[in-house]
């Protein structure tokens, strides 16, 4: 299968929009939210036969989400100290 970069990237955009809905539904950074992230990002990679580009792209998206969740938790922890 020839990797269709345009199709994949359009699906990444759709996935990002869906993860925003999941964040609202489950609570950003919650265990349920991250379960959704892992499951659906894995499904997207599987759809593209775990092509190296797909794996790297979704890893980058995950790292961005993980970093944002960590920063949110740090801010939350700082507020609780007061």
C-alpha positions in Angstrom: 0.0 0.0 0.0 1.4 3.4 -1.0 1.2 5.8 1.9 -1.2 8.6 1.2 0.2 11.5 3.3 -2.6 13.9 2.5 -5.3 11.4 3.4 -3.5 10.5 6.6 -2.9 14.1 7.7 -6.6 14.9 7.0 -7.4 12.1 9.3 -5.0 13.4 11.9 -6.9 16.7 11.8 -10.2 14.9 12.3 -8.6 12.9 15.2 -7.4 16.1 16.8 -10.9 17.6 16.6 -12.4 14.3 18.0 -9.9 14.4 20.9 -11.1 17.9 21.8 -14.6 16.4 22.1 -13.2 13.5 24.2 -11.4 15.9 26.4 -14.7 17.7 27.1 -16.5 14.4 27.6 -14.0 12.6 29.9 -12.0 15.6 31.3 -8.7 16.5 29.8 -5.9 14.5 31.3 -8.2 11.9 33.0 -7.6 8.2 32.8 -10.6 7.8 30.6 -9.4 10.5 28.3 -5.9 8.9 27.9 -7.6 5.5 27.4 -9.5 7.1 24.5 -6.3 8.7 23.2 -4.3 5.4 23.3 -7.1 3.3 21.7 -8.0 5.7 18.9 -4.5 6.8 18.0 -3.5 3.1 17.8 -6.5 2.4 15.6 -5.4 5.2 13.3 -1.8 3.9 13.1 -3.2 0.4 12.4 -5.3 1.7 9.6 -2.1 2.9 7.9 -0.3 -0.4 8.7 1.8 1.3 11.3 3.7 3.2 8.7 6.7 4.9 10.3 5.4 8.3 9.4 2.0 7.6 11.0 3.7 6.3 14.1 6.0 9.3 14.4 3.2 11.8 13.8 0.9 10.2 16.4 3.8 10.0 18.9 4.4 13.7 18.4 0.7 14.4 18.9 0.6 12.3 22.1 3.8 14.0 23.4 2.1 17.3 22.9 -1.0 16.2 24.8 1.0 14.6 27.6 3.1 17.8 28.0 -0.1 19.9 28.1 -1.6 17.6 30.7 1.5 17.8 32.9 1.6 21.6 32.7 -2.1 21.7 33.6 -1.4 19.4 36.6 1.5 21.6 37.7 -0.6 24.7 37.6 -3.4 22.9 39.5 -0.9 21.7 42.1 0.5 25.2 42.6 -3.1 26.6 43.2 -3.8 23.9 45.8 -0.7 25.0 47.8 -2.3 28.3 48.5 
